[in-house]
Amino acid sequence: MAKRAASGEKGSIPWGGSIPRLARSLSKTDFMLLLLTGDTIDAQEALRMGLVSKVVPHA
């Protein structure tokens, strides 16, 4: 999920409650960064933002 938007394409906006849920879960800075840039983030950045609770090594 950290690599692609929920709809599967970079630059698209995932509707259906995803935006408000993301806004409540992230800091304002992180939320705006993801929403306005469409940049991808790696697992460590997702962990820092609180989007995931644990990062494990690739098997």
ChimeraX attribute file (.defattr): number of C-alpha atoms within 10 A of each C-alpha:
attribute: neighborCount
match mode: 1-to-1
recipient: residues
	/A:1	13
	/A:2	16
	/A:3	14
	/A:4	15
	/A:5	17
	/A:6	14
	/A:7	11
	/A:8	12
	/A:9	12
	/A:10	14
	/A:11	14
	/A:12	13
	/A:13	16
	/A:14	13
	/A:15	10
	/A:16	8
	/A:17	8
	/A:18	11
	/A:19	14
	/A:20	10
	/A:21	10
	/A:22	16
	/A:23	15
	/A:24	10
	/A:25	14
	/A:26	15
	/A:27	13
	/A:28	11
	/A:29	10
	/A:30	13
	/A:31	16
	/A:32	13
	/A:33	12
	/A:34	15
	/A:35	16
	/A:36	10
	/A:37	10
	/A:38	16
	/A:39	14
	/A:40	14
	/A:41	14
	/A:42	10
	/A:43	16
	/A:44	14
	/A:45	13
	/A:46	18
	/A:47	15
	/A:48	10
	/A:49	15
	/A:50	13
	/A:51	16
	/A:52	14
	/A:53	9
	/A:54	10
	/A:55	10
	/A:56	6
	/A:57	4
	/A:58	4
	/A:59	3
